Amino acid sequence: MRFLFLIALLITIPHAKEATVKQLFGVQTVKVKLLAHAKSIKSYGFVRVDDARVYDVSPRFGGYVEVLYADTLYKKVTKGEALAKVYSPEVLKAKDEYRNSVNYAKNRTMIESSKTKLQLLNIPHAEIDTKISNFTTIVSPADGYLFKKTLNNNSAFKAKSLLFKIVNLESVWVEVKIYQEQLALLENVESFTFSTVALKESFEATRGEIYPQLDEKEASFTLRVALKNPHAKLKPGMYMSVVMSQSKEKYLTLPATAVIRKNGAFYVFVVGEYEGEYEPLMVDVEVLNPDTYIIKSTLKEGDEVVNNALFMMDSDAQINALY
């Protein structure tokens, strides 16, 4: 059954014998469109240090600090850069043995054996092959930042003590909160887009790994995503927003303004055969985003429906007992 939608507005002017105005309400329509869209999941996370890019500096010998070069926490250092000049009786003894074997023993086996001893103490090759010094240099094993130091000027240290911790930030992790109901949706996620209020740019990634343990307090899992960070713009502890996008699929869609919900069902008003005729039609829908519905039944691409004034349509439909 169809009905003709027409609003008559009557305005009475005092002292006038007869004054009426008739207006036809402008009804806007929209067509069902086929839209390629990637569903997404939104969450948040925090930047963490990549465990594979953490380097501990723990000498294999004991000694005393002669000069401390890496004297400031979070100082940027490069691979091979001197962190401290130290005196070690153990290293000096090994150097003397090597020097004596070279100068006096002239025995290839003894020379190689004494050199190997220095190498096992992790003494830099350049220091072994140049003029023997009473001091040795502890160098950085990688580019990065000095996240920890336990030495001060004139400090003493024992073998195997942690003296420095170097962290390379060219790649970092972001640990993202994922709730149980989101786990199934992650299977089709193809890309991750991260942003933070501290920076204008966004960061992309394509792979993530779920930790195999549930946080019972928050009823959530942790998703770890690795991000490239060549200029160290992302710092450990920073808050990040993340959009996890699934692969694109095609959907029949209508704007939310074209769909009305009534008694637990969803309806649209389909354009009729004649101008000014509209018919209520029940449809099965799913939310695509706050502004768009996926149309799952009844309609097809190109079908035309009312896009505005649905409350007016609804009232008139009830009056005419259409639904």
C-alpha positions as CSV (number, residue, x, y, z in Angstrom):
1,M,0.0,0.0,0.0
2,R,1.3,3.5,-0.9
3,F,0.5,6.9,0.5
4,L,0.9,10.5,-0.8
5,F,3.0,12.6,1.6
6,L,1.7,16.2,1.7
7,I,1.8,18.8,4.5
8,A,-0.8,21.6,4.6
9,L,0.1,24.5,6.8
10,L,-2.8,26.8,7.7
11,I,-2.0,30.2,9.0
12,T,-4.8,32.5,10.3
13,I,-4.2,36.2,10.2
14,P,-6.4,38.3,12.7
15,H,-9.0,40.6,11.1
16,A,-8.6,38.8,7.7
17,K,-11.6,37.1,6.4
18,E,-9.6,34.3,4.7
19,A,-5.8,33.6,4.7
20,T,-4.4,30.1,4.1
21,V,-1.0,28.9,2.8
22,K,-0.4,25.5,1.4
23,Q,3.3,24.2,1.3
24,L,4.6,21.0,-0.2
25,F,7.4,19.5,2.0
26,G,10.6,19.0,0.0
27,V,11.5,15.3,0.3
28,Q,15.1,14.3,-0.4
29,T,16.0,10.9,-1.7
30,V,19.1,8.8,-1.8
31,K,20.1,5.6,-3.7
32,V,21.5,2.4,-2.2
33,K,25.2,2.3,-3.0
34,L,27.8,-0.5,-3.3
35,L,30.7,0.7,-1.1
36,A,34.1,-0.9,-0.8
37,H,35.0,-0.5,2.9
38,A,37.5,-1.9,5.4
39,K,36.0,-2.4,8.8
40,S,38.2,-1.2,11.6
41,I,38.8,-1.7,15.4
42,K,40.0,1.2,17.5
43,S,42.1,0.8,20.7
44,Y,45.1,2.4,22.4
45,G,48.5,1.4,23.6
46,F,51.9,2.5,24.8
47,V,55.3,2.6,23.2
48,R,57.7,0.1,24.7
49,V,61.4,-0.7,24.1
50,D,62.1,-3.5,21.6
51,D,63.8,-6.2,23.7
52,A,65.9,-7.3,20.8
53,R,67.5,-3.8,20.7
54,V,68.7,-3.6,24.3
55,Y,72.4,-4.0,24.9
56,D,73.9,-4.6,28.4
57,V,77.6,-3.6,28.9
58,S,79.0,-6.0,31.5
59,P,82.8,-6.3,31.3
60,R,84.4,-9.7,31.8
61,F,86.9,-8.2,34.1
62,G,87.0,-6.0,37.1
63,G,88.7,-2.6,37.5
64,Y,88.6,1.1,38.2
65,V,87.3,4.1,36.2
66,E,90.0,6.4,35.0
67,V,87.8,8.6,32.7
68,L,84.0,8.4,32.4
69,Y,82.9,9.5,29.0
70,A,79.3,8.3,29.2
71,D,78.5,10.4,32.2
72,T,74.9,11.5,31.4
73,L,71.8,9.4,31.5
74,Y,70.0,9.2,28.1
75,K,73.0,10.4,26.2
76,K,73.1,9.4,22.6
77,V,76.0,7.1,21.7
78,T,77.2,5.3,18.5
79,K,78.6,1.9,18.0
80,G,82.2,1.7,19.0
81,E,82.1,5.0,20.9
82,A,84.2,5.1,24.1
83,L,82.0,4.9,27.2
84,A,84.8,4.7,29.8
85,K,88.6,4.5,30.1
86,V,89.4,2.0,32.9
87,Y,92.4,0.4,34.6
88,S,92.1,-3.4,35.1
89,P,95.0,-5.4,36.7
90,E,93.6,-8.5,35.0
91,V,93.6,-7.0,31.6
92,L,97.0,-5.4,32.1
93,K,98.5,-8.8,33.0
94,A,97.0,-10.3,29.9
95,K,98.4,-7.5,27.8
96,D,101.9,-8.0,29.3
97,E,101.7,-11.7,28.4
98,Y,100.8,-10.9,24.9
99,R,103.6,-8.3,24.6
100,N,106.2,-10.7,26.0
101,S,105.1,-13.5,23.6
102,V,105.4,-11.1,20.7
103,N,108.8,-9.6,21.7
104,Y,110.6,-12.5,23.2
105,A,108.9,-15.9,22.7
106,K,108.6,-15.6,19.0
107,N,106.4,-18.7,19.2
108,R,103.3,-18.5,17.0
109,T,101.2,-20.7,19.3
110,M,102.0,-18.7,22.4
111,I,101.3,-15.4,20.6
112,E,97.9,-16.7,19.4
113,S,97.1,-18.1,22.8
114,S,97.8,-14.8,24.6
115,K,95.9,-12.8,22.0
116,T,92.9,-15.1,22.3
117,K,92.9,-14.4,26.1
118,L,92.6,-10.7,25.4
119,Q,89.8,-11.3,22.9
120,L,87.9,-13.4,25.4
121,L,88.1,-10.6,27.8
122,N,86.3,-8.5,25.1
123,I,89.2,-6.1,24.6
124,P,88.7,-4.1,21.3
125,H,90.8,-5.4,18.4
126,A,92.3,-1.9,17.8
127,E,93.6,-1.8,21.3
128,I,95.2,-5.2,21.0
129,D,97.0,-4.6,17.7
130,T,98.4,-1.1,18.6
131,K,100.9,-0.1,21.2
132,I,100.0,-1.7,24.5
133,S,98.5,0.7,27.0
134,N,98.1,0.3,30.7
135,F,94.4,1.3,30.3
136,T,91.6,-0.2,28.4
137,T,88.5,1.3,26.8
138,I,84.9,0.1,27.2
139,V,83.0,0.9,24.1
140,S,79.3,0.9,23.1
141,P,78.1,-2.3,21.4
142,A,75.5,-0.4,19.3
143,D,73.9,2.9,18.4
144,G,71.4,4.1,20.9
145,Y,70.7,5.9,24.1
146,L,72.2,5.4,27.6
147,F,69.2,4.2,29.5
148,K,71.2,3.1,32.5
149,K,74.6,3.6,34.1
150,T,76.0,2.4,37.3
151,L,79.4,4.1,37.2
152,N,80.6,7.5,38.4
153,N,84.0,9.2,38.2
154,N,86.6,7.0,40.0
155,S,84.2,4.1,40.5
156,A,85.4,0.6,41.0
157,F,83.5,-2.4,39.4
158,K,83.6,-6.1,39.4
159,A,83.6,-8.6,36.6
160,K,80.1,-9.3,35.1
161,S,78.7,-6.1,36.7
162,L,76.1,-4.2,34.7
163,L,77.8,-0.9,33.9
164,F,75.6,0.5,31.1
165,K,72.4,-0.3,29.3
166,I,72.2,0.9,25.7
167,V,68.8,1.0,24.0
168,N,68.4,1.4,20.2
169,L,65.1,3.1,19.3
170,E,65.3,2.6,15.5
171,S,62.4,0.1,16.0
172,V,60.0,0.1,19.0
173,W,57.1,-1.9,20.2
174,V,53.6,-0.6,20.8
175,E,51.6,-2.8,23.3
176,V,47.9,-2.5,22.5
177,K,44.9,-3.5,24.7
178,I,42.7,-6.0,23.0
179,Y,39.5,-7.2,24.7
180,Q,38.2,-10.8,24.4
181,E,35.3,-9.9,22.0
182,Q,37.8,-8.3,19.6
183,L,40.0,-11.4,19.2
184,A,38.0,-12.9,16.4
185,L,38.0,-9.6,14.5
186,L,41.8,-9.5,14.6
187,E,42.1,-12.5,12.3
188,N,41.2,-10.3,9.2
189,V,43.2,-7.3,10.2
190,E,45.7,-6.3,7.5
191,S,47.1,-3.0,8.7
192,F,47.7,-1.0,11.8
193,T,47.7,2.8,11.9
194,F,49.1,4.5,15.0
195,S,48.9,8.2,16.0
196,T,49.7,10.3,19.0
197,V,48.9,13.9,20.0
198,A,52.6,14.6,20.3
199,L,53.2,14.2,16.6
200,K,51.4,15.2,13.4
201,E,52.4,12.1,11.4
202,S,51.0,8.6,11.7
203,F,52.9,5.3,11.8
204,E,52.0,2.1,9.8
205,A,52.5,-1.5,10.5
206,T,51.2,-4.8,9.0
207,R,51.9,-7.4,11.7
208,G,51.1,-8.0,15.3
209,E,51.5,-10.7,17.9
210,I,49.1,-11.5,20.8
211,Y,50.7,-12.3,24.1
212,P,49.4,-15.7,25.3
213,Q,48.2,-14.4,28.6
214,L,45.0,-12.6,29.7
215,D,45.2,-9.6,32.1
216,E,42.5,-10.7,34.6
217,K,42.1,-7.3,36.1
218,E,41.2,-5.6,32.8
219,A,39.9,-8.7,31.0
220,S,42.2,-7.9,28.0
221,F,45.0,-9.3,26.0
222,T,48.1,-7.5,24.9
223,L,48.8,-7.1,21.2
224,R,52.5,-6.3,20.3
225,V,53.2,-4.4,17.1
226,A,56.6,-3.4,15.9
227,L,57.0,0.1,14.4
228,K,60.0,1.5,12.5
229,N,61.3,4.6,14.3
230,P,64.4,5.7,12.4
231,H,64.5,9.2,13.9
232,A,63.5,8.1,17.4
233,K,60.4,10.3,17.4
234,L,58.5,7.7,19.3
235,K,59.7,7.5,22.9
236,P,59.1,4.7,25.4
237,G,56.0,5.4,27.5
238,M,54.2,7.5,24.9
239,Y,50.4,7.0,24.5
240,M,49.2,5.9,21.1
241,S,45.8,5.6,19.4
242,V,45.5,2.7,16.9
243,V,43.1,1.9,14.1
244,M,43.3,-1.8,13.1
245,S,41.8,-2.1,9.5
246,Q,40.5,-5.3,8.0
247,S,40.7,-6.2,4.4
248,K,38.2,-4.3,2.2
249,E,34.8,-5.8,1.4
250,K,31.9,-4.5,-0.7
251,Y,28.7,-3.6,1.1
252,L,25.3,-2.3,0.0
253,T,24.9,0.9,2.1
254,L,22.6,3.7,3.0
255,P,23.2,6.8,5.2
256,A,21.9,6.5,8.8
257,T,19.5,9.3,8.0
258,A,17.6,7.0,5.5
259,V,16.8,4.3,8.1
260,I,14.3,4.5,10.9
261,R,14.0,2.0,13.8
262,K,10.6,1.1,15.1
263,N,9.5,-1.6,17.5
264,G,12.9,-3.4,17.3
265,A,12.8,-3.4,13.4
266,F,14.4,-1.2,10.8
267,Y,12.5,0.5,8.0
268,V,13.2,2.6,5.0
269,F,10.7,4.5,2.8
270,V,11.0,3.4,-0.8
271,V,10.2,5.7,-3.7
272,G,7.0,4.6,-5.3
273,E,5.9,4.3,-8.9
274,Y,4.3,7.7,-9.0
275,E,5.7,11.0,-7.9
276,G,5.1,11.7,-4.3
277,E,4.4,8.1,-3.3
278,Y,6.5,6.4,-0.7
279,E,6.1,2.9,0.9
280,P,7.6,1.7,4.2
281,L,9.8,-1.4,3.8
282,M,11.4,-3.5,6.5
283,V,15.1,-4.1,6.0
284,D,17.9,-6.0,7.8
285,V,20.8,-3.8,8.6
286,E,24.2,-3.7,10.3
287,V,26.1,-0.7,11.5
288,L,29.1,0.1,9.3
289,N,30.0,3.3,11.1
290,P,28.1,6.0,13.0
291,D,26.9,7.5,9.8
292,T,26.3,4.5,7.6
293,Y,24.3,1.2,7.6
294,I,25.0,-2.0,5.7
295,I,21.8,-3.1,4.0
296,K,21.7,-6.9,4.3
297,S,18.3,-7.7,2.8
298,T,15.4,-6.6,0.5
299,L,17.1,-3.7,-1.3
300,K,19.5,-3.8,-4.2
301,E,22.0,-1.3,-5.6
302,G,20.3,1.7,-7.2
303,D,17.1,1.4,-5.2
304,E,15.9,4.9,-4.2
305,V,14.6,5.7,-0.6
306,V,13.8,8.8,1.4
307,N,16.8,10.4,3.0
308,N,15.2,13.0,5.3
309,A,12.1,13.9,7.3
310,L,11.6,10.2,8.3
311,F,9.7,11.2,11.5
312,M,7.1,12.9,9.2
313,M,6.9,9.8,7.1
314,D,6.6,7.6,10.2
315,S,3.7,9.7,11.5
316,D,1.9,9.6,8.2
317,A,2.4,5.9,7.8
318,Q,0.9,5.3,11.2
319,I,-2.1,7.4,10.4
320,N,-2.6,5.4,7.2
321,A,-2.1,2.1,9.1
322,L,0.7,1.1,6.8
323,Y,2.8,-0.5,9.6
